[in-house]
Amino acid sequence: LGGRKTVLNLLHSAHPGIVKMKSLARSYVWWPYLDKQIEHLVNTCGQCQESRNMPKKSPIHPWEWARAPWTRIHLDFAGPFKGKMFLIIIDSYSKWLEVKIVPNTSSAVTIDVLRGLFATHGVPDVVVSDNGTSFTSEEFQKFLKKNLIRQALVAPYHPSSNGQAERMVQNVKNALKKMTDSNEQTTIQLALHRYLLSQHITPHCETGRCPSEILMGRKLGSLFDRLQPNFRKEMLSKQETKYPSKEVSRCFQENDTVFARSFTPGQRWLPSKVIETTGPLSYKVQTPDGKMLRRHTDQLRNRVCGQETTDEVTPSTSMETRACVTPTQLFPQPNQIVGPETETVEQAAEVKKPPARVRKPPRYLEDYDE
């Protein structure tokens, strides 16, 4: 055993991957369970795990469809763009977009903008945002609690979880840049007003109708109505599944040992333990120093606990290993001998015949002879 361990350490001296290490080993040595010991050695090597790339991205998990217009809104900040900051608000049901130029990203400014929008469109049920300080401050939390609004925070460092707002940020910045660059006399405010009107009257690819028609029940008037005054054709289409995928999302359970992605200088992957499931694709994990982190499933990897290498490697209980366990044979094969217990079960399974009918003559005929 000591010689085998020495050979394994020699094969892993250059820290190759599992495939290359197996290829090198097969060229010179062999013993039982060699492949399993190589896999175990690489999976428990700290340097190899630290330098690994991000895992494969999970399939996009769509948000639940909102029950009505302006019941769930998504927030995000854009900028600075040409010296200005913008607060992006998107209604997930109607796709209605609101963009407000703000002096800064403080919670007080954000609350003031939201109060004006709530006065026009009403108070929503859910507000979705990232983990920025303007959305997680105590002042903002009190504002939401006072208005009985539930807040949904996406996973940190995973902007695609708030995809509707992130996409609108990119669209707004691109549109403003094109309009202001093409005409120097066009101000940011004028370009923003033109873009918002165009967005409000343009049918959306998912709903098939323009945002104003869904949110307000009518189409906003524009210059195009002057071209066709009697144009009243309604755009009808069903929502299409934009991200079809047969891939199965990776999932973790409580107390699973994982590697959590670190976004601070130093160690890239932190050995952690899953504490709680906070969403369909997000988890709360705990590091060895007791720090609690919230990570998306794309930012987590399965971790094999380090053990000494032996002839037989103890099977892991992780999700990947559980999927490879051979199921126990439940039924005997034809060449197996059937025991007496099996015969008894088969006999008991036979269908019993109903009892024979007993026939008797009527009692009033007992005094008569045949």
N, C-alpha and C positions, 0 to 999 in steps of 0.2 A: 504493500500500500504506500509505503514511503517513497518507493521508486516511481510509482504512478503519479503521485502528487508532484514530485520533482519534474517529471516530464510535462505534466499539465502546466506548471508554472513557466517552464521553458517555452512551451508552445505559445503561451500568452504573454511572453515578455515584450512583444511589440504591440500588444493590445489590439490584435485584429478582431474582426467581427466573428460571429458564430460560424458563418458559412466558410470564411477563409481559414479559420482555425480548424474546422473539421477537415477541410481539404488538405491542409498541411499535415495533420495528424495521420490521415489515411495513407499518406505517402511513406510513413516510417513505422508507425506503431499501431497496435490494436489490442483491446481487451474488452471484456463485457462491460456494457453500460458506458462506453467511451463517449458516445454522442451526448447522452444525458449529462454526463459530468462536464463536458465542454459547455453546453448550454447553461448549466448551473453556475459555472465559473464566470462566464461573461455577464450573466444577469446580476451577479452579486459583486461585480467589480465596480467600485465607486468611480474610477476615472472613465470607464466606458459608458456608464450611465449618465455621467455629468455632461459628456460631449455629444450625446445623442440628439437628433433633430426633433422637432415638434412632431407629435403623432398626426396621423391622417385626420383631416377635418371631418367632423360628423355631418350627416345630412342636416340641412336647414330645417329647424323645427318651426312650423308656421304658428303665428299667434292665433288664439281663438277669435272667431269672428265676433265683433262687437254687436250687442243686442240692438243698438239704435245709434243715430248720428250723435256725435259729440259725447259719447259715454266713455270712450277711452282716447286720450290724446298722448302724443309722443313729443317730448321736448329735447332740444339740443341747441348749443351755441355754435355759430359759424363766425369765422374771422380770427384775427383782424383782417379785413379786406378793404384796402385803400383807406386805412385809418379808422374804420368803423367796425363795430361788433353787431351781430344780428342774433336775435332769439327766434328759433324755428319752432313752430307749433303745427302739428299735422294731426288731423282727425282720422283715425284708423278706419272708420266706417265709410265716410263720404270722400275721403282723400282731400278734404278742404285744407288748404295751406294758409298759414298766417306767418308773416315775417315782420318783426319789429326791430327797428334800429335802436340800440340801447347804448348808453354811455359806458357801461361796464357790466360785468357778469355777477354782480353782488346779488344776494338773496332779496334784498329790499327792492331792487329794480325788477327782478323777476316776478316778485309778488305783485308789484304795481301793474305790470303788463298783463298778468293773468287775471287780475280783478277786472280790468277793462274788457277782456275777452269773455269772462264769465257773465258780465252784465249784458253782453250781446247774444251769446250762444247758450248760456246756462252753465251750471256747475257739473263737471263730468264725474263719473264714478271712479275712474282709475287714471293716474298720471304715470307715464313711463319715462324714465330718464336714465342717464348714466350716473356714475358715482362722483360727479363733480361737487365741489364744496358748496356751490350755490344751491344744489338740490338736496344735499345731506345736512345742511346746517340746522341748528335748533330752531331758528326763526322760520325756516321753510317748513320744517316738520310741524310746528305749531299752527301754521297757516293751513296746512292740509288737514290736520286733526280738527281744527275749528270748523272747517267746511265739510267734514266727514268724507274726505277723499282718500282713497287707498293708493299708496305709492308702490310702484313696481320698479326696483332697481335691477339693471342688467348686470351680468358678470363683469368685474373689473378687467380692463385691458382687452375687452372683446366687443368692439363696436358693432359688429354684425348682428349682435343680439337685439340692438335697437335699430334695425335696418331701415325702417321707414324714415326715421328722422335723419339718419346718416346719409341716405340717398338724396333726400331733399336738400341737405346742406351742400352736397356736390352740385346738384342741379341749379340751385340759386346762385352759387358763386360763378359757375360757368356762364349762366345767362347774363348776370350783371357785367361780367368781364367783356363779353361779346358786345353788348349794347353800349357800354361806355367807351370801349376802344374804337368802335365803328363811327361814333359821333362824339366829338369832344364837348359839344354843348349839352349832351345828355347827362344829367346829374344822377347820382346814386338813387336819390328819392324818386325821380321820374322813371328811371329804369325799373326800379322795384315795383312801382305801381302798375306799369305796363305788363311786367311779368306775372304779377298776381292776377290781374284781370284775365290774361291768357290762360293761366292755370285753372281759374275758376270756371271758365266756359268751355274748356276742352274736355271731351269725353275721356274717361280714364280707361286704360286697357283692361283692368280687372272688373270694374263695375259696369262698363259699357255706357255710362251716363256721366255727365259733367258733375263736378263736386257741388256746384250751386243748386242743381236740380235735386240732389239727394238731401243736402243739408237744409235748404230753404223751400224746397218744393216748387221751384221755378227756375227758369233760365235767366241769367243776367243779360240785360240789353247791351249790345255792342254795335260797332260799325257794320258788322256782317249782317245784322238784321235789316239794315237799310238796303242791302243788295238783294235780299229775298224776303220781303215783308211777310209773305204767307208761308214761309218755311216753318213747318211744325213737326217735322219727322222726328220720331223718338228713336234713340239709339238703344237697342236691347241686345244684351249678350250675357251669357253666364260667366261666372268667375272660373277661370281655368287654373288648374294646378300648375303653378309655374316651376316648381322644383320637384318633379317626380324622381323618386329614388327607391331602389330595392335594397339599399344598404341598411344594415341594422346598427342603430346607435350603440356605442359603447356605454355600458352602465356600471355603476359601482354600488356597493352596499355599505351599510354602517360597519365600522371597524376594519374595512379593507385597507391594506397597506398600499400606498401609492407614492408616486413622485409628483410633486406639485411644482409648476413653473414659477420661478422667482423672477421678479422684474426689478430687483434692486441689485446694485453692483455686488459682485462676489459670486456665490454659488448659483448656478443656473437652475438646477433641479433640487428641490428640498424633499427629503424623505418625510412623509406625512401619513396621517391616518384619517379616513373619512369619518366625520362626526355626524353629519346630517345632510339629507337631501333637501335642497332649497328650491328646486325647480326641475322641469323635465330634463335639462341638460346642465344644471349647476349644482355644486356641492359645497359644503362647509367642511374644511379640513383643518387639522391641528398639527403644527410642526413640533419637533422634539422639545423646543424651548417653551412650549405652551401657547404660542401665538396662533390665533384663529384667522384663517384665510378663506375667502370665497373664490372658487375657481370654476370655470367652464370645463365641460368634459374634454374639450380640445386641449386644455391646459393641464391635463392629468394623464399619467401613465401608470400601468400596473407595476408594482414593485415586488420582487422576490426577496424575502428575508434571507440574510446571509447565514449560511450553515457550512460546516466542514464537509468537504467532498469525500464521499464514500462510494463503495461499489454500487449501492442502490440509493438513488436520490429520492427523498421523500416527496411524494406528489404534492403540488401546490394546490391551494384551495381558491385561487383567483378565478376570475370569470373566464380567462382564456383556457386555463387548464381544465376547469370543470366541463368545458365544451368538448374536450378530447377524451373524457373518461369513457371506457367501453361499457355499455349497459350490461347488467347481469342477465344471464340466460334464464328466461322464465319458463320455457317449454322444453321438454326432452326431445332429443333428436330421434329419428327412426331407429338408429342402432343402439339406443340406450334401453336397458332392461326396465320394464315397468314393474314396480314393486306392488306388494299387496295393498298398500294404502291407496295407490292409484286405481286398482281394480275396484276397491270398495266405493270410491268416489264415482267411478263410471257406472257401477250397478245402481247407486242411489240416484244417479241422474236419469235412469230409464223412466219412461212415462208409465205410470201404473194404470191398469185397466179399471173401469168402473165396476162396482159390485153387481152381481146378477140380480135381476128383479124377482122378488118372491110373490107368487100368485096364490091367492086363496079364494074359494067360492064365497058368495054372500051368506051371511048367517041365517037369513030366512029360508034358505034351501037345505038347512041341516036335517029337517024332519023328513025329507023325501029321499027315497032310495032310487038309485040309478037303474 
